[in-house]
């Protein structure tokens, strides 16, 4: 399993939250803690292959691929979406994703649609350290829907 930590740069943060972060009514510590809460989403890949698909530019993917490049392109887009939401519950706002909790032997896992045929399967862990709760998304697999 591999971890990736996504942080906004200070410039990106200030563009998103200029008045909030620099408010004179709040203490620096309070703002810093909220900065950390807002600014990072932890992402883990279950396999090196999934991490390779995400990190490698589409044109640089080498060898025989287990999926069409269009599927990998959609995989990359959906990972970016997972990173950008504040909470996994926000995925329910995107009807086209068909975000759902899985049942049966996949209980505890969730899926979103890559296309009509393929799904991105992931699980959600929560790390609670005091006032900060971090949602950790574990990317488990790209699955061909109905072929399990």
Phi and psi in radians as a Rosetta constraint file:
Dihedral C 1 N 2 CA 2 C 2 CIRCULARHARMONIC -2.139 0.35
Dihedral N 2 CA 2 C 2 N 3 CIRCULARHARMONIC 2.537 0.35
Dihedral C 2 N 3 CA 3 C 3 CIRCULARHARMONIC -1.880 0.35
Dihedral N 3 CA 3 C 3 N 4 CIRCULARHARMONIC 2.439 0.35
Dihedral C 3 N 4 CA 4 C 4 CIRCULARHARMONIC -2.229 0.35
Dihedral N 4 CA 4 C 4 N 5 CIRCULARHARMONIC 2.366 0.35
Dihedral C 4 N 5 CA 5 C 5 CIRCULARHARMONIC -2.012 0.35
Dihedral N 5 CA 5 C 5 N 6 CIRCULARHARMONIC 2.224 0.35
Dihedral C 5 N 6 CA 6 C 6 CIRCULARHARMONIC -1.874 0.35
Dihedral N 6 CA 6 C 6 N 7 CIRCULARHARMONIC 2.134 0.35
Dihedral C 6 N 7 CA 7 C 7 CIRCULARHARMONIC -2.118 0.35
Dihedral N 7 CA 7 C 7 N 8 CIRCULARHARMONIC 2.479 0.35
Dihedral C 7 N 8 CA 8 C 8 CIRCULARHARMONIC -1.414 0.35
Dihedral N 8 CA 8 C 8 N 9 CIRCULARHARMONIC 2.539 0.35
Dihedral C 8 N 9 CA 9 C 9 CIRCULARHARMONIC -1.265 0.35
Dihedral N 9 CA 9 C 9 N 10 CIRCULARHARMONIC 2.850 0.35
Dihedral C 9 N 10 CA 10 C 10 CIRCULARHARMONIC -1.030 0.35
Dihedral N 10 CA 10 C 10 N 11 CIRCULARHARMONIC -0.670 0.35
Dihedral C 10 N 11 CA 11 C 11 CIRCULARHARMONIC -1.112 0.35
Dihedral N 11 CA 11 C 11 N 12 CIRCULARHARMONIC -0.811 0.35
Dihedral C 11 N 12 CA 12 C 12 CIRCULARHARMONIC -1.071 0.35
Dihedral N 12 CA 12 C 12 N 13 CIRCULARHARMONIC -0.720 0.35
Dihedral C 12 N 13 CA 13 C 13 CIRCULARHARMONIC -1.096 0.35
Dihedral N 13 CA 13 C 13 N 14 CIRCULARHARMONIC -0.797 0.35
Dihedral C 13 N 14 CA 14 C 14 CIRCULARHARMONIC -1.134 0.35
Dihedral N 14 CA 14 C 14 N 15 CIRCULARHARMONIC -0.559 0.35
Dihedral C 14 N 15 CA 15 C 15 CIRCULARHARMONIC -1.169 0.35
Dihedral N 15 CA 15 C 15 N 16 CIRCULARHARMONIC -0.651 0.35
Dihedral C 15 N 16 CA 16 C 16 CIRCULARHARMONIC -1.371 0.35
Dihedral N 16 CA 16 C 16 N 17 CIRCULARHARMONIC -0.668 0.35
Dihedral C 16 N 17 CA 17 C 17 CIRCULARHARMONIC -2.325 0.35
Dihedral N 17 CA 17 C 17 N 18 CIRCULARHARMONIC 0.940 0.35
Dihedral C 17 N 18 CA 18 C 18 CIRCULARHARMONIC -1.096 0.35
Dihedral N 18 CA 18 C 18 N 19 CIRCULARHARMONIC -0.808 0.35
Dihedral C 18 N 19 CA 19 C 19 CIRCULARHARMONIC -1.332 0.35
Dihedral N 19 CA 19 C 19 N 20 CIRCULARHARMONIC -0.646 0.35
Dihedral C 19 N 20 CA 20 C 20 CIRCULARHARMONIC -1.100 0.35
Dihedral N 20 CA 20 C 20 N 21 CIRCULARHARMONIC -0.869 0.35
Dihedral C 20 N 21 CA 21 C 21 CIRCULARHARMONIC -1.177 0.35
Dihedral N 21 CA 21 C 21 N 22 CIRCULARHARMONIC -0.626 0.35
Dihedral C 21 N 22 CA 22 C 22 CIRCULARHARMONIC -1.748 0.35
Dihedral N 22 CA 22 C 22 N 23 CIRCULARHARMONIC 0.321 0.35
Dihedral C 22 N 23 CA 23 C 23 CIRCULARHARMONIC -1.081 0.35
Dihedral N 23 CA 23 C 23 N 24 CIRCULARHARMONIC 2.334 0.35
Dihedral C 23 N 24 CA 24 C 24 CIRCULARHARMONIC -1.410 0.35
Dihedral N 24 CA 24 C 24 N 25 CIRCULARHARMONIC -0.211 0.35
Dihedral C 24 N 25 CA 25 C 25 CIRCULARHARMONIC -1.411 0.35
Dihedral N 25 CA 25 C 25 N 26 CIRCULARHARMONIC -0.307 0.35
Dihedral C 25 N 26 CA 26 C 26 CIRCULARHARMONIC -1.893 0.35
Dihedral N 26 CA 26 C 26 N 27 CIRCULARHARMONIC 2.694 0.35
Dihedral C 26 N 27 CA 27 C 27 CIRCULARHARMONIC -1.342 0.35
Dihedral N 27 CA 27 C 27 N 28 CIRCULARHARMONIC 2.756 0.35
Dihedral C 27 N 28 CA 28 C 28 CIRCULARHARMONIC -1.060 0.35
Dihedral N 28 CA 28 C 28 N 29 CIRCULARHARMONIC -0.731 0.35
Dihedral C 28 N 29 CA 29 C 29 CIRCULARHARMONIC -1.087 0.35
Dihedral N 29 CA 29 C 29 N 30 CIRCULARHARMONIC -0.795 0.35
Dihedral C 29 N 30 CA 30 C 30 CIRCULARHARMONIC -1.029 0.35
Dihedral N 30 CA 30 C 30 N 31 CIRCULARHARMONIC -0.781 0.35
Dihedral C 30 N 31 CA 31 C 31 CIRCULARHARMONIC -1.139 0.35
Dihedral N 31 CA 31 C 31 N 32 CIRCULARHARMONIC -0.698 0.35
Dihedral C 31 N 32 CA 32 C 32 CIRCULARHARMONIC -1.132 0.35
Dihedral N 32 CA 32 C 32 N 33 CIRCULARHARMONIC -0.751 0.35
Dihedral C 32 N 33 CA 33 C 33 CIRCULARHARMONIC -1.083 0.35
Dihedral N 33 CA 33 C 33 N 34 CIRCULARHARMONIC -0.757 0.35
Dihedral C 33 N 34 CA 34 C 34 CIRCULARHARMONIC -1.184 0.35
Dihedral N 34 CA 34 C 34 N 35 CIRCULARHARMONIC -0.578 0.35
Dihedral C 34 N 35 CA 35 C 35 CIRCULARHARMONIC -1.035 0.35
Dihedral N 35 CA 35 C 35 N 36 CIRCULARHARMONIC -0.822 0.35
Dihedral C 35 N 36 CA 36 C 36 CIRCULARHARMONIC -1.103 0.35
Dihedral N 36 CA 36 C 36 N 37 CIRCULARHARMONIC -0.729 0.35
Dihedral C 36 N 37 CA 37 C 37 CIRCULARHARMONIC -1.100 0.35
Dihedral N 37 CA 37 C 37 N 38 CIRCULARHARMONIC -0.743 0.35
Dihedral C 37 N 38 CA 38 C 38 CIRCULARHARMONIC -1.306 0.35
Dihedral N 38 CA 38 C 38 N 39 CIRCULARHARMONIC -0.597 0.35
Dihedral C 38 N 39 CA 39 C 39 CIRCULARHARMONIC -1.594 0.35
Dihedral N 39 CA 39 C 39 N 40 CIRCULARHARMONIC -0.135 0.35
Dihedral C 39 N 40 CA 40 C 40 CIRCULARHARMONIC -2.388 0.35
Dihedral N 40 CA 40 C 40 N 41 CIRCULARHARMONIC 2.507 0.35
Dihedral C 40 N 41 CA 41 C 41 CIRCULARHARMONIC -2.167 0.35
Dihedral N 41 CA 41 C 41 N 42 CIRCULARHARMONIC 2.265 0.35
Dihedral C 41 N 42 CA 42 C 42 CIRCULARHARMONIC -1.615 0.35
Dihedral N 42 CA 42 C 42 N 43 CIRCULARHARMONIC 2.357 0.35
Dihedral C 42 N 43 CA 43 C 43 CIRCULARHARMONIC -2.249 0.35
Dihedral N 43 CA 43 C 43 N 44 CIRCULARHARMONIC 2.298 0.35
Dihedral C 43 N 44 CA 44 C 44 CIRCULARHARMONIC -2.190 0.35
Dihedral N 44 CA 44 C 44 N 45 CIRCULARHARMONIC 2.536 0.35
Dihedral C 44 N 45 CA 45 C 45 CIRCULARHARMONIC -1.952 0.35
Dihedral N 45 CA 45 C 45 N 46 CIRCULARHARMONIC 2.343 0.35
Dihedral C 45 N 46 CA 46 C 46 CIRCULARHARMONIC -1.229 0.35
Dihedral N 46 CA 46 C 46 N 47 CIRCULARHARMONIC -0.545 0.35
Dihedral C 46 N 47 CA 47 C 47 CIRCULARHARMONIC -2.236 0.35
Dihedral N 47 CA 47 C 47 N 48 CIRCULARHARMONIC 2.743 0.35
Dihedral C 47 N 48 CA 48 C 48 CIRCULARHARMONIC -1.105 0.35
Dihedral N 48 CA 48 C 48 N 49 CIRCULARHARMONIC -0.598 0.35
Dihedral C 48 N 49 CA 49 C 49 CIRCULARHARMONIC -1.087 0.35
Dihedral N 49 CA 49 C 49 N 50 CIRCULARHARMONIC -0.789 0.35
Dihedral C 49 N 50 CA 50 C 50 CIRCULARHARMONIC -1.111 0.35
Dihedral N 50 CA 50 C 50 N 51 CIRCULARHARMONIC -0.703 0.35
Dihedral C 50 N 51 CA 51 C 51 CIRCULARHARMONIC -1.120 0.35
Dihedral N 51 CA 51 C 51 N 52 CIRCULARHARMONIC -0.736 0.35
Dihedral C 51 N 52 CA 52 C 52 CIRCULARHARMONIC -1.044 0.35
Dihedral N 52 CA 52 C 52 N 53 CIRCULARHARMONIC -0.793 0.35
Dihedral C 52 N 53 CA 53 C 53 CIRCULARHARMONIC -1.020 0.35
Dihedral N 53 CA 53 C 53 N 54 CIRCULARHARMONIC -0.689 0.35
Dihedral C 53 N 54 CA 54 C 54 CIRCULARHARMONIC -1.306 0.35
Dihedral N 54 CA 54 C 54 N 55 CIRCULARHARMONIC -0.789 0.35
Dihedral C 54 N 55 CA 55 C 55 CIRCULARHARMONIC -1.401 0.35
Dihedral N 55 CA 55 C 55 N 56 CIRCULARHARMONIC -0.426 0.35
Dihedral C 55 N 56 CA 56 C 56 CIRCULARHARMONIC -1.562 0.35
Dihedral N 56 CA 56 C 56 N 57 CIRCULARHARMONIC 2.268 0.35
Dihedral C 56 N 57 CA 57 C 57 CIRCULARHARMONIC -0.981 0.35
Dihedral N 57 CA 57 C 57 N 58 CIRCULARHARMONIC 2.526 0.35
Dihedral C 57 N 58 CA 58 C 58 CIRCULARHARMONIC -0.929 0.35
Dihedral N 58 CA 58 C 58 N 59 CIRCULARHARMONIC -0.732 0.35
Dihedral C 58 N 59 CA 59 C 59 CIRCULARHARMONIC -1.249 0.35
Dihedral N 59 CA 59 C 59 N 60 CIRCULARHARMONIC -0.270 0.35
Dihedral C 59 N 60 CA 60 C 60 CIRCULARHARMONIC -1.736 0.35
Dihedral N 60 CA 60 C 60 N 61 CIRCULARHARMONIC 0.005 0.35
Dihedral C 60 N 61 CA 61 C 61 CIRCULARHARMONIC -1.166 0.35
Dihedral N 61 CA 61 C 61 N 62 CIRCULARHARMONIC 2.201 0.35
Dihedral C 61 N 62 CA 62 C 62 CIRCULARHARMONIC -1.911 0.35
Dihedral N 62 CA 62 C 62 N 63 CIRCULARHARMONIC 2.750 0.35
Dihedral C 62 N 63 CA 63 C 63 CIRCULARHARMONIC 1.402 0.35
Dihedral N 63 CA 63 C 63 N 64 CIRCULARHARMONIC -3.125 0.35
Dihedral C 63 N 64 CA 64 C 64 CIRCULARHARMONIC -1.317 0.35
Dihedral N 64 CA 64 C 64 N 65 CIRCULARHARMONIC 2.164 0.35
Dihedral C 64 N 65 CA 65 C 65 CIRCULARHARMONIC -1.666 0.35
Dihedral N 65 CA 65 C 65 N 66 CIRCULARHARMONIC 2.512 0.35
Dihedral C 65 N 66 CA 66 C 66 CIRCULARHARMONIC -1.309 0.35
Dihedral N 66 CA 66 C 66 N 67 CIRCULARHARMONIC -0.193 0.35
Dihedral C 66 N 67 CA 67 C 67 CIRCULARHARMONIC -2.338 0.35
Dihedral N 67 CA 67 C 67 N 68 CIRCULARHARMONIC 2.727 0.35
Dihedral C 67 N 68 CA 68 C 68 CIRCULARHARMONIC -1.146 0.35
Dihedral N 68 CA 68 C 68 N 69 CIRCULARHARMONIC 2.672 0.35
Dihedral C 68 N 69 CA 69 C 69 CIRCULARHARMONIC -1.051 0.35
Dihedral N 69 CA 69 C 69 N 70 CIRCULARHARMONIC -0.562 0.35
Dihedral C 69 N 70 CA 70 C 70 CIRCULARHARMONIC -1.098 0.35
Dihedral N 70 CA 70 C 70 N 71 CIRCULARHARMONIC -0.638 0.35
Dihedral C 70 N 71 CA 71 C 71 CIRCULARHARMONIC -1.171 0.35
Dihedral N 71 CA 71 C 71 N 72 CIRCULARHARMONIC -0.750 0.35
Dihedral C 71 N 72 CA 72 C 72 CIRCULARHARMONIC -1.153 0.35
Dihedral N 72 CA 72 C 72 N 73 CIRCULARHARMONIC -0.659 0.35
Dihedral C 72 N 73 CA 73 C 73 CIRCULARHARMONIC -1.060 0.35
Dihedral N 73 CA 73 C 73 N 74 CIRCULARHARMONIC -0.779 0.35
Dihedral C 73 N 74 CA 74 C 74 CIRCULARHARMONIC -1.162 0.35
Dihedral N 74 CA 74 C 74 N 75 CIRCULARHARMONIC -0.631 0.35
Dihedral C 74 N 75 CA 75 C 75 CIRCULARHARMONIC -1.015 0.35
Dihedral N 75 CA 75 C 75 N 76 CIRCULARHARMONIC -0.830 0.35
Dihedral C 75 N 76 CA 76 C 76 CIRCULARHARMONIC -1.078 0.35
Dihedral N 76 CA 76 C 76 N 77 CIRCULARHARMONIC -0.742 0.35
Dihedral C 76 N 77 CA 77 C 77 CIRCULARHARMONIC -1.108 0.35
Dihedral N 77 CA 77 C 77 N 78 CIRCULARHARMONIC -0.726 0.35
Dihedral C 77 N 78 CA 78 C 78 CIRCULARHARMONIC -1.226 0.35
Dihedral N 78 CA 78 C 78 N 79 CIRCULARHARMONIC -0.593 0.35
Dihedral C 78 N 79 CA 79 C 79 CIRCULARHARMONIC -1.109 0.35
Dihedral N 79 CA 79 C 79 N 80 CIRCULARHARMONIC -0.752 0.35
Dihedral C 79 N 80 CA 80 C 80 CIRCULARHARMONIC -1.056 0.35
Dihedral N 80 CA 80 C 80 N 81 CIRCULARHARMONIC -0.674 0.35
Dihedral C 80 N 81 CA 81 C 81 CIRCULARHARMONIC -1.142 0.35
Dihedral N 81 CA 81 C 81 N 82 CIRCULARHARMONIC -0.764 0.35
Dihedral C 81 N 82 CA 82 C 82 CIRCULARHARMONIC -1.037 0.35
Dihedral N 82 CA 82 C 82 N 83 CIRCULARHARMONIC -0.668 0.35
Dihedral C 82 N 83 CA 83 C 83 CIRCULARHARMONIC -1.204 0.35
Dihedral N 83 CA 83 C 83 N 84 CIRCULARHARMONIC -0.621 0.35
Dihedral C 83 N 84 CA 84 C 84 CIRCULARHARMONIC -1.394 0.35
Dihedral N 84 CA 84 C 84 N 85 CIRCULARHARMONIC -0.383 0.35
Dihedral C 84 N 85 CA 85 C 85 CIRCULARHARMONIC -1.379 0.35
Dihedral N 85 CA 85 C 85 N 86 CIRCULARHARMONIC 2.620 0.35
Dihedral C 85 N 86 CA 86 C 86 CIRCULARHARMONIC -1.322 0.35
Dihedral N 86 CA 86 C 86 N 87 CIRCULARHARMONIC -0.498 0.35
Dihedral C 86 N 87 CA 87 C 87 CIRCULARHARMONIC -2.612 0.35
Dihedral N 87 CA 87 C 87 N 88 CIRCULARHARMONIC 2.585 0.35
Dihedral C 87 N 88 CA 88 C 88 CIRCULARHARMONIC -1.077 0.35
Dihedral N 88 CA 88 C 88 N 89 CIRCULARHARMONIC -0.490 0.35
Dihedral C 88 N 89 CA 89 C 89 CIRCULARHARMONIC -1.057 0.35
Dihedral N 89 CA 89 C 89 N 90 CIRCULARHARMONIC -0.437 0.35
Dihedral C 89 N 90 CA 90 C 90 CIRCULARHARMONIC -1.123 0.35
Dihedral N 90 CA 90 C 90 N 91 CIRCULARHARMONIC -0.350 0.35
Dihedral C 90 N 91 CA 91 C 91 CIRCULARHARMONIC -1.091 0.35
Dihedral N 91 CA 91 C 91 N 92 CIRCULARHARMONIC -0.438 0.35
Dihedral C 91 N 92 CA 92 C 92 CIRCULARHARMONIC -1.145 0.35
Dihedral N 92 CA 92 C 92 N 93 CIRCULARHARMONIC -0.346 0.35
Dihedral C 92 N 93 CA 93 C 93 CIRCULARHARMONIC -1.277 0.35
Dihedral N 93 CA 93 C 93 N 94 CIRCULARHARMONIC -0.345 0.35
Dihedral C 93 N 94 CA 94 C 94 CIRCULARHARMONIC -1.724 0.35
Dihedral N 94 CA 94 C 94 N 95 CIRCULARHARMONIC 1.586 0.35
Dihedral C 94 N 95 CA 95 C 95 CIRCULARHARMONIC -0.999 0.35
Dihedral N 95 CA 95 C 95 N 96 CIRCULARHARMONIC -0.603 0.35
Dihedral C 95 N 96 CA 96 C 96 CIRCULARHARMONIC -1.153 0.35
Dihedral N 96 CA 96 C 96 N 97 CIRCULARHARMONIC -0.323 0.35
Dihedral C 96 N 97 CA 97 C 97 CIRCULARHARMONIC -1.312 0.35
Dihedral N 97 CA 97 C 97 N 98 CIRCULARHARMONIC -0.441 0.35
Dihedral C 97 N 98 CA 98 C 98 CIRCULARHARMONIC 0.930 0.35
Dihedral N 98 CA 98 C 98 N 99 CIRCULARHARMONIC 0.817 0.35
Dihedral C 98 N 99 CA 99 C 99 CIRCULARHARMONIC -1.062 0.35
Dihedral N 99 CA 99 C 99 N 100 CIRCULARHARMONIC 2.234 0.35
Dihedral C 99 N 100 CA 100 C 100 CIRCULARHARMONIC -2.664 0.35
Dihedral N 100 CA 100 C 100 N 101 CIRCULARHARMONIC 2.621 0.35
Dihedral C 100 N 101 CA 101 C 101 CIRCULARHARMONIC -1.398 0.35
Dihedral N 101 CA 101 C 101 N 102 CIRCULARHARMONIC 2.396 0.35
Dihedral C 101 N 102 CA 102 C 102 CIRCULARHARMONIC -1.555 0.35
Dihedral N 102 CA 102 C 102 N 103 CIRCULARHARMONIC 2.803 0.35
Dihedral C 102 N 103 CA 103 C 103 CIRCULARHARMONIC -2.139 0.35
Dihedral N 103 CA 103 C 103 N 104 CIRCULARHARMONIC 3.095 0.35
Dihedral C 103 N 104 CA 104 C 104 CIRCULARHARMONIC 1.230 0.35
Dihedral N 104 CA 104 C 104 N 105 CIRCULARHARMONIC -2.342 0.35
Dihedral C 104 N 105 CA 105 C 105 CIRCULARHARMONIC -1.272 0.35
Dihedral N 105 CA 105 C 105 N 106 CIRCULARHARMONIC -0.087 0.35
Dihedral C 105 N 106 CA 106 C 106 CIRCULARHARMONIC -1.874 0.35
Dihedral N 106 CA 106 C 106 N 107 CIRCULARHARMONIC 0.312 0.35
Dihedral C 106 N 107 CA 107 C 107 CIRCULARHARMONIC -0.993 0.35
Dihedral N 107 CA 107 C 107 N 108 CIRCULARHARMONIC 2.374 0.35
Dihedral C 107 N 108 CA 108 C 108 CIRCULARHARMONIC 1.654 0.35
Dihedral N 108 CA 108 C 108 N 109 CIRCULARHARMONIC -0.085 0.35
Dihedral C 108 N 109 CA 109 C 109 CIRCULARHARMONIC -1.967 0.35
Dihedral N 109 CA 109 C 109 N 110 CIRCULARHARMONIC 2.844 0.35
Dihedral C 109 N 110 CA 110 C 110 CIRCULARHARMONIC -2.287 0.35
Dihedral N 110 CA 110 C 110 N 111 CIRCULARHARMONIC 2.827 0.35
Dihedral C 110 N 111 CA 111 C 111 CIRCULARHARMONIC -2.427 0.35
Dihedral N 111 CA 111 C 111 N 112 CIRCULARHARMONIC 2.646 0.35
Dihedral C 111 N 112 CA 112 C 112 CIRCULARHARMONIC -2.295 0.35
Dihedral N 112 CA 112 C 112 N 113 CIRCULARHARMONIC 2.703 0.35
Dihedral C 112 N 113 CA 113 C 113 CIRCULARHARMONIC -1.420 0.35
Dihedral N 113 CA 113 C 113 N 114 CIRCULARHARMONIC 2.293 0.35
Dihedral C 113 N 114 CA 114 C 114 CIRCULARHARMONIC -1.572 0.35
Dihedral N 114 CA 114 C 114 N 115 CIRCULARHARMONIC -0.739 0.35
Dihedral C 114 N 115 CA 115 C 115 CIRCULARHARMONIC -2.740 0.35
Dihedral N 115 CA 115 C 115 N 116 CIRCULARHARMONIC -2.919 0.35
Dihedral C 115 N 116 CA 116 C 116 CIRCULARHARMONIC -1.027 0.35
Dihedral N 116 CA 116 C 116 N 117 CIRCULARHARMONIC -0.633 0.35
Dihedral C 116 N 117 CA 117 C 117 CIRCULARHARMONIC -1.688 0.35
Dihedral N 117 CA 117 C 117 N 118 CIRCULARHARMONIC -0.559 0.35
Dihedral C 117 N 118 CA 118 C 118 CIRCULARHARMONIC -1.947 0.35
Dihedral N 118 CA 118 C 118 N 119 CIRCULARHARMONIC 2.578 0.35
Dihedral C 118 N 119 CA 119 C 119 CIRCULARHARMONIC -2.221 0.35
Dihedral N 119 CA 119 C 119 N 120 CIRCULARHARMONIC 2.626 0.35
Dihedral C 119 N 120 CA 120 C 120 CIRCULARHARMONIC -1.715 0.35
Dihedral N 120 CA 120 C 120 N 121 CIRCULARHARMONIC 2.085 0.35
Dihedral C 120 N 121 CA 121 C 121 CIRCULARHARMONIC -1.766 0.35
Dihedral N 121 CA 121 C 121 N 122 CIRCULARHARMONIC 2.280 0.35
Dihedral C 121 N 122 CA 122 C 122 CIRCULARHARMONIC -2.582 0.35
Dihedral N 122 CA 122 C 122 N 123 CIRCULARHARMONIC 2.862 0.35
Dihedral C 122 N 123 CA 123 C 123 CIRCULARHARMONIC -2.162 0.35
Dihedral N 123 CA 123 C 123 N 124 CIRCULARHARMONIC 2.848 0.35
Dihedral C 123 N 124 CA 124 C 124 CIRCULARHARMONIC -2.145 0.35
Dihedral N 124 CA 124 C 124 N 125 CIRCULARHARMONIC 2.215 0.35
Dihedral C 124 N 125 CA 125 C 125 CIRCULARHARMONIC -2.001 0.35
Dihedral N 125 CA 125 C 125 N 126 CIRCULARHARMONIC 2.650 0.35
Dihedral C 125 N 126 CA 126 C 126 CIRCULARHARMONIC -2.138 0.35
Dihedral N 126 CA 126 C 126 N 127 CIRCULARHARMONIC 2.171 0.35
Dihedral C 126 N 127 CA 127 C 127 CIRCULARHARMONIC -1.758 0.35
Dihedral N 127 CA 127 C 127 N 128 CIRCULARHARMONIC 2.092 0.35
Dihedral C 127 N 128 CA 128 C 128 CIRCULARHARMONIC -1.926 0.35
Dihedral N 128 CA 128 C 128 N 129 CIRCULARHARMONIC 1.968 0.35
Dihedral C 128 N 129 CA 129 C 129 CIRCULARHARMONIC -2.212 0.35
Dihedral N 129 CA 129 C 129 N 130 CIRCULARHARMONIC 1.486 0.35
Dihedral C 129 N 130 CA 130 C 130 CIRCULARHARMONIC 1.337 0.35
Dihedral N 130 CA 130 C 130 N 131 CIRCULARHARMONIC -2.190 0.35
Dihedral C 130 N 131 CA 131 C 131 CIRCULARHARMONIC -1.436 0.35
Dihedral N 131 CA 131 C 131 N 132 CIRCULARHARMONIC -0.133 0.35
Dihedral C 131 N 132 CA 132 C 132 CIRCULARHARMONIC -1.827 0.35
Dihedral N 132 CA 132 C 132 N 133 CIRCULARHARMONIC 2.199 0.35
Dihedral C 132 N 133 CA 133 C 133 CIRCULARHARMONIC -2.005 0.35
Dihedral N 133 CA 133 C 133 N 134 CIRCULARHARMONIC 2.136 0.35
Dihedral C 133 N 134 CA 134 C 134 CIRCULARHARMONIC -1.906 0.35
Dihedral N 134 CA 134 C 134 N 135 CIRCULARHARMONIC 2.228 0.35
Dihedral C 134 N 135 CA 135 C 135 CIRCULARHARMONIC -1.528 0.35
Dihedral N 135 CA 135 C 135 N 136 CIRCULARHARMONIC 2.173 0.35
Dihedral C 135 N 136 CA 136 C 136 CIRCULARHARMONIC -1.844 0.35
Dihedral N 136 CA 136 C 136 N 137 CIRCULARHARMONIC 2.150 0.35
Dihedral C 136 N 137 CA 137 C 137 CIRCULARHARMONIC -1.797 0.35
Dihedral N 137 CA 137 C 137 N 138 CIRCULARHARMONIC 2.090 0.35
Dihedral C 137 N 138 CA 138 C 138 CIRCULARHARMONIC -1.753 0.35
Dihedral N 138 CA 138 C 138 N 139 CIRCULARHARMONIC 1.959 0.35
Dihedral C 138 N 139 CA 139 C 139 CIRCULARHARMONIC -1.419 0.35
Dihedral N 139 CA 139 C 139 N 140 CIRCULARHARMONIC 1.968 0.35
Dihedral C 139 N 140 CA 140 C 140 CIRCULARHARMONIC -1.587 0.35
Dihedral N 140 CA 140 C 140 N 141 CIRCULARHARMONIC -0.805 0.35
Dihedral C 140 N 141 CA 141 C 141 CIRCULARHARMONIC -2.950 0.35
Dihedral N 141 CA 141 C 141 N 142 CIRCULARHARMONIC 2.896 0.35
Dihedral C 141 N 142 CA 142 C 142 CIRCULARHARMONIC -1.823 0.35
Dihedral N 142 CA 142 C 142 N 143 CIRCULARHARMONIC 2.133 0.35
Dihedral C 142 N 143 CA 143 C 143 CIRCULARHARMONIC -2.080 0.35
Dihedral N 143 CA 143 C 143 N 144 CIRCULARHARMONIC 2.451 0.35
Dihedral C 143 N 144 CA 144 C 144 CIRCULARHARMONIC -1.444 0.35
Dihedral N 144 CA 144 C 144 N 145 CIRCULARHARMONIC 2.028 0.35
Dihedral C 144 N 145 CA 145 C 145 CIRCULARHARMONIC -0.998 0.35
Dihedral N 145 CA 145 C 145 N 146 CIRCULARHARMONIC 2.392 0.35
Dihedral C 145 N 146 CA 146 C 146 CIRCULARHARMONIC 1.253 0.35
Dihedral N 146 CA 146 C 146 N 147 CIRCULARHARMONIC 0.118 0.35
Dihedral C 146 N 147 CA 147 C 147 CIRCULARHARMONIC -2.051 0.35
Dihedral N 147 CA 147 C 147 N 148 CIRCULARHARMONIC 1.251 0.35
